[in-house]
Amino acid sequence: MPFKVSRGLLALIAVAIVGVLIAISLMAGLGGRQTGKPPPVVLGPDTASNTAPKALPAKPEEVRPAAPIEAKKVEYQDEAIKFKAELPSGPANDPVLTYLKEDSQRVLDHFKSSAKAAYDRDKRSKHAAVPWDVKITWSYTAKAGGYVSLAGEESEFNGGAHPNYFYDSHIARASDDHQLKVADMFANPPSAKLAAGICDALRSAKLDKLHAATIFDDPIKCTGEGANAKIEAAVLSLAPSDQPDKFGGVYAFYAPYIIGSHAEGPYKLTVQQSLFADDLKPEFKALFAGRAPETKN
């Protein structure tokens, strides 16, 4: 008798078979994974992170060391000459001080040859050979608006009765040593108002020192025929001000012998900017204001 299977039994058998197949499939899937390490997540265009990566710390900028401060000077000595030029201390690459140092070297080269010739001449003539002694000192008189002004004083002894004295000035743009004179600042040089101020200051200084407004015993005359004030021979530099970053006026320097005997010494005069401001070029007017300190003679 053939074995008969009812429909209910067939249904149970089918369910069992399906269950076994599902179990086998699950076991195969687990066997293909590395347990404890989830698979990497691949981000597509719709799931990409919009968080910007952290920036790397900025590399610190290189800090350039400041130019060393040095006292610029030129010195030399041999049997025929002793020479010394002193300048203010400043950065080693300062264009103004660098120029003055190079110029001092040129002056030394000139004096060396002249002093050596005089020394050898004295020795040949069996006279006492006296070495020359030259000293130059530069100093700032004022700084304003990117410009600097320096005055130079020179003492030169070459065997005479006493040393000779001279003045010089140096006015320049501090950044590149572009040089100019006081006269370059005026619209129509020479400035009549500045000249009048120098003459008035000279009279006042003479009265203080000699109690007489005279030049070699003659009355001071500034302009015209017989003028003896020699304003054109005065060395001019810029004067500081009681207001910051301004020039307060002009200094006028006379070396001995120019407007008086050697015994009188030099004259250092001050002319306030208020006396000549109207004569300045427009681009320089803004550099002048306030009052300058008065010089002493």
C-alpha positions in Angstrom: 0.0 0.0 0.0 1.6 3.2 -1.1 2.5 5.7 1.6 0.2 8.6 1.5 1.1 12.1 2.7 -1.6 14.5 3.7 -1.5 18.2 2.6 -0.9 19.4 6.2 2.1 17.3 6.5 3.4 18.6 3.2 3.0 22.2 4.4 5.0 21.4 7.6 7.8 19.8 5.6 8.0 22.9 3.3 8.3 25.3 6.2 11.1 23.2 7.7 13.0 23.2 4.5 12.8 27.0 4.2 14.0 27.5 7.7 17.0 25.3 7.1 17.9 27.2 4.0 17.7 30.6 5.9 19.9 29.3 8.7 22.5 28.1 6.2 22.5 31.5 4.5 23.1 33.4 7.7 26.0 31.1 8.7 27.7 31.7 5.4 27.4 35.5 5.8 28.9 35.5 9.3 31.8 33.4 8.1 32.8 36.0 5.6 33.2 39.0 8.0 36.1 40.0 10.3 34.5 40.0 13.7 35.1 43.1 15.8 36.0 45.3 12.8 33.1 46.8 11.0 33.5 47.3 7.2 34.7 50.7 6.1 32.0 53.2 5.2 32.3 54.5 1.7 30.8 58.0 1.3 29.1 58.8 -1.9 28.3 62.2 -3.2 25.1 62.5 -1.2 26.7 61.4 2.1 30.1 63.1 2.0 31.1 65.0 5.1 30.8 68.8 4.9 33.2 69.3 7.8 36.4 71.1 6.7 39.6 69.5 7.8 41.5 71.3 10.6 44.1 73.7 9.3 47.7 73.0 10.1 49.2 75.5 12.5 50.6 78.5 10.6 54.4 78.5 10.2 55.7 81.4 12.2 57.1 84.3 10.1 60.8 84.7 10.0 61.8 87.6 12.2 64.7 89.5 10.7 67.2 90.7 13.3 67.4 94.5 13.6 70.5 96.1 12.1 73.2 96.3 14.8 73.7 99.7 16.3 77.3 100.9 15.9 79.2 104.1 16.5 80.6 105.1 13.1 84.0 106.6 13.1 87.1 106.9 10.9 90.5 106.9 12.7 94.1 106.9 11.4 97.5 107.9 12.7 101.0 107.9 11.4 104.1 110.1 11.8 102.6 112.8 9.7 98.9 113.0 10.8 96.4 112.0 13.5 92.9 111.9 12.2 89.6 111.1 13.8 86.0 111.6 12.5 83.2 110.7 14.8 79.6 110.2 13.8 76.4 109.5 15.9 75.6 105.9 16.7 73.0 104.3 14.4 72.1 101.2 12.4 75.0 99.7 10.4 72.9 100.1 7.2 71.8 103.7 7.8 72.2 105.4 4.4 72.9 108.9 5.9 75.5 107.8 8.4 77.0 105.4 5.8 77.5 108.3 3.4 79.1 110.5 6.0 81.4 107.7 7.1 82.5 107.2 3.4 82.9 111.0 3.0 85.1 111.1 6.1 87.3 108.4 4.6 87.7 110.6 1.4 88.6 113.6 3.6 91.2 111.4 5.4 92.7 110.3 2.1 93.1 113.9 1.1 94.7 115.0 4.4 97.0 112.0 4.4 98.8 113.0 1.2 98.9 116.7 2.1 100.2 116.0 5.6 102.8 113.5 4.4 104.1 116.0 1.8 104.4 118.8 4.5 106.1 116.4 6.9 108.7 115.3 4.4 109.3 118.9 3.3 110.0 120.0 6.9 112.3 117.1 7.4 114.3 117.9 4.3 114.6 121.6 5.3 115.7 120.4 8.8 112.8 122.1 10.5 110.9 120.4 13.3 108.3 118.3 11.5 105.0 118.7 13.3 102.3 116.1 12.6 98.9 117.4 11.7 95.9 116.8 14.0 92.4 116.7 12.4 89.2 116.0 14.3 85.7 116.0 12.8 82.5 115.6 14.8 79.1 115.1 13.3 75.9 115.4 15.4 72.2 115.6 14.7 70.6 119.0 15.0 67.0 117.9 14.2 64.7 115.2 12.7 61.2 115.7 11.3 59.0 114.5 8.5 61.4 111.8 7.4 64.3 114.2 7.1 67.4 114.6 9.2 69.8 117.5 9.7 73.3 117.1 11.0 76.1 119.7 11.7 79.7 119.0 11.4 82.5 120.7 13.3 86.1 120.4 12.2 89.3 121.3 14.1 92.4 121.3 11.9 95.9 121.9 13.3 98.7 121.9 10.7 101.5 123.5 12.5 100.2 127.1 12.8 99.7 129.2 15.9 96.4 127.6 16.6 93.9 125.1 15.1 91.5 126.3 12.4 87.8 125.6 12.8 85.2 124.9 10.1 81.5 124.0 10.0 79.6 121.8 7.6 76.0 120.6 7.4 74.2 117.6 5.9 70.4 117.6 5.3 68.9 114.5 3.7 65.9 112.2 3.5 66.6 109.6 6.1 65.4 106.6 4.0 67.8 107.0 1.1 70.1 110.0 1.9 68.6 112.1 -0.9 70.4 115.4 0.0 69.2 118.9 -0.1 70.1 122.4 1.2 68.1 124.8 3.3 67.8 127.0 0.2 66.1 124.1 -1.6 63.1 124.5 0.8 62.4 128.0 -0.3 60.2 129.1 -3.2 62.6 131.9 -4.2 66.0 131.4 -2.7 67.7 133.1 -1.1 65.0 134.0 1.4 65.2 137.7 2.2 63.3 137.0 5.5 65.8 134.3 6.5 68.7 136.6 5.7 67.2 139.3 7.8 66.7 136.9 10.6 70.3 135.8 10.5 71.5 139.4 10.5 69.3 140.3 13.5 70.5 137.2 15.4 74.1 138.2 14.6 73.7 141.7 16.0 72.2 140.3 19.2 75.0 137.7 19.6 77.7 140.4 19.0 76.1 142.7 21.6 76.0 139.9 24.1 79.6 138.9 23.5 81.3 142.2 22.6 78.8 144.8 23.7 79.1 146.2 20.2 77.3 145.2 17.0 80.5 145.4 14.9 82.5 143.2 12.6 86.2 144.0 12.8 85.3 147.3 14.4 82.9 148.3 11.6 79.1 148.4 12.2 77.3 145.4 10.9 75.8 145.9 7.5 73.8 143.0 6.1 72.9 144.0 2.5 73.9 146.4 -0.2 77.3 148.0 -0.9 79.8 147.4 1.9 77.8 144.5 3.4 80.1 142.7 5.9 77.7 140.2 7.5 78.7 137.6 4.9 75.3 135.8 5.3 76.2 133.6 2.3 79.2 132.2 4.2 77.0 131.0 7.1 76.6 127.2 7.3 72.9 126.4 7.7 71.2 123.5 9.3 67.7 122.8 10.6 66.8 123.3 14.2 64.5 121.2 16.4 61.1 122.4 17.6 59.2 122.3 20.8 56.5 120.5 18.8 57.0 116.8 17.9 58.2 115.9 14.5 58.7 119.5 13.4 61.5 121.8 12.6 61.5 125.0 14.7 63.8 127.1 12.6 67.3 127.3 11.1 70.7 127.3 12.7 73.4 129.5 11.2 77.1 128.7 12.0 80.0 131.1 11.5 83.5 129.8 12.0 86.2 132.1 13.5 87.7 134.8 11.3 84.7 135.1 9.0 82.9 137.8 10.9 85.4 138.5 13.7 88.8 137.8 15.1 89.8 134.3 16.1 89.6 135.4 19.8 85.9 136.0 19.4 85.4 132.3 18.5 82.5 130.9 16.4 79.0 132.2 16.3 76.0 129.9 16.4 72.7 131.7 15.6 69.1 130.7 15.7 66.4 131.9 13.4 62.8 131.0 14.3 60.7 129.5 11.6 57.9 132.0 12.2 60.1 134.7 10.6 60.5 132.9 7.2 57.7 130.4 7.0 55.9 132.4 4.3 58.9 131.9 2.0 58.9 128.1 2.2 57.7 125.9 -0.7 54.3 124.4 0.0 55.7 120.8 0.4 58.0 121.9 3.2 55.7 124.3 5.1 54.1 121.5 7.0 57.5 120.4 8.3 57.9 123.7 10.3 56.1 124.7 13.5 56.7 125.8 17.0 59.9 127.4 18.4 63.5 126.3 18.2 65.8 126.4 21.3 68.1 129.4 21.3 71.8 128.7 20.8 74.5 130.1 23.2 77.7 131.9 22.1 
